[in-house]
Amino acid sequence: MRNRTRPPPSYGADLPLRSAPQPDADVAAVQDSPSELDDSVLAVRASEGDEEAFAVLVRRHGSRLLALAQHLLGNRADAEDAVQDSFLSAWRRLPEFRHGASFGTWMYRIVTNRCLNTLRHRPRPLPLDVIPEPAAADAESSPPRVAESDAATAALARALLELRPELRACWVLRELHGLHYEEIAHVMGSSEQTVRGRLFRARRALTEAMRPWR
């Protein structure tokens, strides 16, 4: 087994896959290309110290995990740090990974926990760029309507800022990332009933905050 103490490949780096010399490299590449393997196989290989397999997982999941971290933290620099630290943690903990769960859901849990810890210890204002922007105005849209849409986006950002971190995380995972209740429960380390309760409270608070914009 290879040394797991050194850092894994950075999720932001455009790293080429390493290829060890083989008698028939072209055939092997076609038959066993890491980029063609599913997550479960790559996770097994990575848990055995295969850095090439882990690099594929990093590239495959890095973008959506960065989006999740930015939705939760509201700051791209903090989000990049959180995802980088999460991949480092995952590399070291891969032997503990339960292959019955998906690698993506496991990474969602690691990133979410890291972001929640950050929010609890140093809460920051939520910038507007973490909320999906409204659809681009067409040529017939009036300036007042565009301004109203921008103001509604700002109101939603403020309302999200006021949610407790656990409520915000459940709402973001469900509404912005499309996870099912069971997946959110696994990510949050709670029951589905708890997830449903948090989503109910988050939606109720956001609905009340957005009432003037209806």
Stockholm file with secondary structure:
# STOCKHOLM 1.0

chainA/1-214         MRNRTRPPPSYGADLPLRSAPQPDADVAAVQDSPSELDDSVLAVRASEGDEEAFAVLVRRHGSRLLALAQHLLGNRADAEDAVQDSFLSAWRRLPEFRHGASFGTWMYRIVTNRCLNTLRHRPRPLPLDVIPEPAAADAESSPPRVAESDAATAALARALLELRPELRACWVLRELHGLHYEEIAHVMGSSEQTVRGRLFRARRALTEAMRPWR
#=GR chainA/1-214 SS CCCCSSCCCCTTSCCCCCCCCCTTHHHHHHHSCGGGSCHHHHHHHHHTTCHHHHHHHHHHHHHHHHHHHHHHHSCHHHHHHHHHHHHHHHHHHGGGCCTTSCHHHHHHHHHHHHHHHHHHHSCCCCCGGGSCCCCCCCTTCCHHHHHHHHHHHHHHHHHHHHSCHHHHHHHIIIIITCCCHHHHHHHHTSCHHHHHHHHHHHHHHHHHHTGGGC
#=GC SS_cons         CCCCSSCCCCTTSCCCCCCCCCTTHHHHHHHSCGGGSCHHHHHHHHHTTCHHHHHHHHHHHHHHHHHHHHHHHSCHHHHHHHHHHHHHHHHHHGGGCCTTSCHHHHHHHHHHHHHHHHHHHSCCCCCGGGSCCCCCCCTTCCHHHHHHHHHHHHHHHHHHHHSCHHHHHHHIIIIITCCCHHHHHHHHTSCHHHHHHHHHHHHHHHHHHTGGGC
//
